[in-house]
Amino acid sequence: MDTRTLALSRTLALSRTHWPDRAGMKDSLPAGAFVFLWSTGYIAGKIAVAHAGPFTTLSLRFGGAALLFGALVLLRRPQWPHAAALRHSAVVGLLSLVLQFGGVYGAFALGASSGFSALVIGCMPLATSVVAASRGERQPANHWLGLLLGFAGVLLVLQDRLGSGLGSPAAGICLLLGLCGITFGTLYQKRHAVGLDINIGLLIQNLAAVAVLAPIALLHEHLRFDTSPDFVGSMLWMILVNSGGTFALLFLLLRRGAATRVSTLFYLVTPITAMLGWLLMHEPMSAIKLAGFALAASGVYVATRR
């Protein structure tokens, strides 16, 4: 091998070492899109609940999403799975949609502040890792260090909105139920419900959620809502983008990676939601929040390094 050929081979080797591979980019792009789009759901939900009851909002959102995925199933005509796979998807819907969102929105109705609620749900990556570890899934030391850094970042972002934001003991119970819902829903979906077609899986999840939430909305809120542009726009966004695109991305990420690594991305949701609130709704921003943003991002990086 001559000198020029040897130099060229060394250059190519260095480039492969220092530039991200295609597999890494394939994981990073959907992960970034997922975090951003999930964060927009909190802004859209905050707008929507100003014009309708919380359970009415959820029923309309999940009902619209069921129609969307039902249309996609009819259009694409995927192979229909066996009954056990459908039951698993229904369980994911009850955990991730009904228990999580019902718990959070119920806590809002009982007086919990958005900051305190975000803090409790922000424990999801840590809770997911603890539950996975109790089931024998071993994690390296950098994963736990990243989880602690990420949680510290969330605390900094929310430090001005915590106060005595629990509202009542009942609100605290609702938030804990919401945390259990998203934690066990993520683990259950990764274990049992990522092998079937995405559209069928999300159709069943949303139908299960509507079957539980719609009667509550009808009995307690009489399904009352207005047709203002703000409500219609936020509802369309939640149906098409949040329930459509975001949950499809979550489905894809869980299919590709471990549930504990995917759950760590949720540490970025609170900082990005705060940034969107500052840009779109003129909510306050400070240097401490920016520091929390950086710390949460560092935690996610450390926790998800291979």
URJODA-V155829 format. One record per pair of residues at least 24 apart in sequence whose ideal C-beta (glycine too) atoms are under 7 Angstrom apart, sorted by the first residue. I is the first residue (numbers start at 0). J is the second residue. Records with the same first field share a line. If there is no record, write none. Layout:
BEGIN
I=J / J
END
This chain:
BEGIN
26=255 / 256
29=248 / 251 / 252
30=252 / 264
32=248
33=245 / 248 / 249 / 252 / 264
34=264 / 267 / 268 / 271
35=271
36=240 / 241 / 244 / 245
37=245 / 268
38=268 / 271 / 272 / 275
39=240 / 241 / 275
40=237 / 241 / 245
41=272
42=272 / 275 / 276 / 279 / 280
43=233 / 236 / 237 / 241
44=237
46=229 / 233
47=230 / 233 / 234 / 237
50=224 / 225 / 227 / 229 / 230
51=223 / 224 / 230
52=216 / 220 / 223
53=104 / 107 / 108
54=104 / 212 / 215 / 216 / 219 / 220
55=216 / 220 / 222 / 223 / 224
57=100 / 101 / 104 / 212
58=209 / 212 / 213 / 216
59=234
60=234 / 237 / 238 / 242
61=96 / 205 / 208 / 209 / 212 / 242
62=209
63=238
64=205 / 238 / 242 / 243
65=202 / 205 / 206 / 209
67=238 / 239 / 243
68=198 / 201 / 202 / 205
69=202
71=198
72=198 / 199 / 202
75=198
77=196 / 198 / 199
80=195 / 199
84=195
85=203
87=191 / 192
88=192 / 195 / 200 / 203 / 204
89=203 / 207
90=187
91=184 / 187 / 188 / 192 / 204
92=203 / 204 / 205 / 207 / 208
93=207 / 211
94=180 / 183 / 184 / 187
95=180 / 181 / 184 / 188
96=204 / 205 / 208
97=208 / 211 / 212
98=176 / 177 / 179 / 180
99=177 / 180 / 181 / 184
101=212
102=173 / 174 / 176 / 177 / 180
103=174 / 177
105=173
106=166 / 170 / 173 / 174
109=166 / 167 / 169 / 170 / 173
110=166 / 167 / 170
111=164 / 165 / 166 / 170 / 174
112=160 / 164
113=160
114=157 / 160 / 161 / 164
115=161 / 164 / 165
116=174
117=157 / 269
118=153 / 157 / 161
119=174 / 178
120=177 / 178 / 181
121=153 / 266 / 269
122=178
123=178 / 181 / 182 / 262 / 265
124=149 / 262 / 263 / 265 / 266
125=150
126=178 / 182
127=182 / 185 / 186 / 258 / 259 / 262
128=259
130=182 / 186
131=186 / 258 / 259
136=259
138=259
141=301 / 302 / 304
142=302
144=301
145=263 / 298 / 299 / 301 / 302 / 303
146=263 / 298 / 302
148=294 / 297 / 298 / 301
149=263 / 266 / 295 / 298 / 299 / 302
151=294
152=266 / 270 / 291 / 292 / 294 / 295 / 298
153=266 / 269 / 291 / 295
155=287 / 288 / 290 / 291 / 294
156=269 / 270 / 273 / 288 / 291 / 292
157=269
158=287
185=258 / 262
186=258
188=253
189=253 / 258
193=250 / 253 / 254
197=247 / 250
200=250
201=246 / 247 / 250
205=242
260=303
263=299 / 302 / 303
264=299
266=295 / 298 / 299
267=295 / 296 / 299
270=295
END
